[in-house]
Amino acid sequence: MSLTSKRWGRVPLICGTDILAVQRLCKTYKSGKQANRDVSLQLHQAELFCLMGPNGAGKTTFMRQLAGLLRPSSGDLWVCGTHVNTNPREAKSQIGYQPQHLTGLSELTFREAVYFIGRIRLLSKAAIAERVEGFAAVIDLESVWETQIGRLSGGYRKILSLVLALLPSAPLVLLDEPTAGLDPIHRRKVWRLVHQAREAGAAVLVASHHLDEIESHADRYAIMINGRWVKSGDMANLAREAYDNAHIAVRIYPIAAMGDRVRDILNAGDIPSQVDEDQRCVVAHVPRGGLGKVMRLYTEQMSEMAQGITVGRGELESYYMRTVAEEEAS
Amino acid sequence: MTVWRAIRDAVLLCRVFLRSLRFWGPFAYVLSIGFPVLLFFFLVLNLGPQATERMPYLLSGTILVGFINVSVTSVGQYLVQLRLSGGFAVFQTLPIRGISLVLGVVLYYAIMQLPVFLVFGALLPAFGFTRFVNLYFFLAVAMSVSALIPVGAFIGLYARSIQQGSVLSIAVSFLLYMCAPVYVSIDALPRGLQIIARAIPTTYLAENLRSAMLRAVDPRRFATNAGVVLLIALFLYGLMGRRLRMVNDE
């Protein structure tokens, strides 16, 4: 059974293509901690924006302000033309928000939570059933449908909070670490649901630590450190931003303890490389014309010491690590 | 339209809260039915022959104690638990008004109090109160429920920890029936206690409930008592509304 756009529902086009506008947003907590500084952002219809940053960088604070849960210290927020600062309730009707952790509602069953939140969101019973059918086509909900939320596994609580966020077909969907704690199969399913929301016209903002997922799914990205954007841009241009588009990342995965030998072979072939920090792989940034040489070395000299090679993946991760390290050093 | 939406949300939220009876139910109903009924028979047994003479006080007093147990003790403990375990966070993400959440809680506890009302309603004729059902009686009951809920809610919303909320709600419940003339007339209290009793809503609620059950209502006195209780309740509802903000200002 596949999702149809009818079952999924269309996001109401009441706000042109600009769904979210953030202008110079700052948040200083009463404790004096500055969580967000001068953050500006525009999100358009059917756009998937991913937000990265180390723990405590201010991502959740930023999301909570967008969701109308936390009052900004200064700056302005608009969702579909509604000023969130002054009219948070109306703004909330345009937002589907998945918090990092779902708390409360623990006495309700999965079904009851979906039903009540749907009704509060002004969906009819038929519309709720239709939406649920759509979700169930992607993720197995039947096994947990009558389970009390307090007894759900952490993964299914995460899925429930995603379902509640996607239920109203809101123009803006905010997902705070939607795949944290999920197994790889469910992570894929969650991304399918996220893409379906985007295809229906929603602007989706995802905060995540899974850089491989961001690399595969995002249209645009931003790295937040100490409450401010330090890097942002289009995913398609990431390679150019990171390596002038002239080089490509090659990762060779050595058999245990062979990392140094793989690196030495590459270095001897005039391909500068290094073993990555957690000793998982040897990374080389190779000019695009030099890929053949790496492949030759790999097949001829590393057959006994390497178990795999990837080309062009993981650029975001090294870019991210470098950005965070530079920022910490400064 | 706005009012209709707020009421509609309150009813839905009340239905959400009612699901919590799966966990709180047995505790809440033992507290709201078992405790007052046992207390009533305990007092009847201890008073012996005087019990018949004092029956209006005993019955109205134990009805009120039942309401206090649910409205103050249960509401206080439930709300502090809900608030500090992050339960409000889910509701804050929804496009609802704070007043709907307050009304939802009030409705929920009003429904929770029905058993006390029904059990004592069934008991009253057995003790000679055959004509207690009158407009004033219902007014007094409604006033008691709606005036006591914000006391519990105030504790639940302002306590800084679950333990503090628990202890405070029990302590305040005791204060409400130990320092007020729930089982006696106010003149029977020691002079010092009479002054304290004047500041406690249960004093006025008990007097109204008693006079309604005896069909001896002085409308002016009844209205004055209701006015005092209304003022206290409005003040507490205001504080409740302030605390139940849908946007945090951390």
Chai-1 contact restraints between the chains, C-beta under 6 A:
chainA,res_idxA,chainB,res_idxB,connection_type,confidence,min_distance_angstrom,max_distance_angstrom,comment,restraint_id
A,Y29,B,E250,contact,1.0,0.0,6.0,A-B,restraint_1
A,L69,B,Q92,contact,1.0,0.0,6.0,A-B,restraint_2
A,L70,B,N248,contact,1.0,0.0,6.0,A-B,restraint_3
A,R71,B,V247,contact,1.0,0.0,6.0,A-B,restraint_4
A,R71,B,D249,contact,1.0,0.0,6.0,A-B,restraint_5
A,P88,B,V247,contact,1.0,0.0,6.0,A-B,restraint_6
A,R89,B,P95,contact,1.0,0.0,6.0,A-B,restraint_7
A,K92,B,P95,contact,1.0,0.0,6.0,A-B,restraint_8
A,S93,B,P95,contact,1.0,0.0,6.0,A-B,restraint_9
A,Y97,B,T93,contact,1.0,0.0,6.0,A-B,restraint_10
A,T103,B,G86,contact,1.0,0.0,6.0,A-B,restraint_11
A,T103,B,A89,contact,1.0,0.0,6.0,A-B,restraint_12
A,G104,B,G86,contact,1.0,0.0,6.0,A-B,restraint_13
A,G104,B,G87,contact,1.0,0.0,6.0,A-B,restraint_14
A,G104,B,V90,contact,1.0,0.0,6.0,A-B,restraint_15
A,L105,B,V90,contact,1.0,0.0,6.0,A-B,restraint_16
A,E107,B,R19,contact,1.0,0.0,6.0,A-B,restraint_17
A,E107,B,S20,contact,1.0,0.0,6.0,A-B,restraint_18
A,E107,B,R22,contact,1.0,0.0,6.0,A-B,restraint_19
A,E107,B,F23,contact,1.0,0.0,6.0,A-B,restraint_20
A,L108,B,R19,contact,1.0,0.0,6.0,A-B,restraint_21
A,F116,B,L12,contact,1.0,0.0,6.0,A-B,restraint_22
A,F116,B,V16,contact,1.0,0.0,6.0,A-B,restraint_23
A,R119,B,L12,contact,1.0,0.0,6.0,A-B,restraint_24
A,I120,B,D9,contact,1.0,0.0,6.0,A-B,restraint_25
A,I120,B,L12,contact,1.0,0.0,6.0,A-B,restraint_26
A,I120,B,L94,contact,1.0,0.0,6.0,A-B,restraint_27
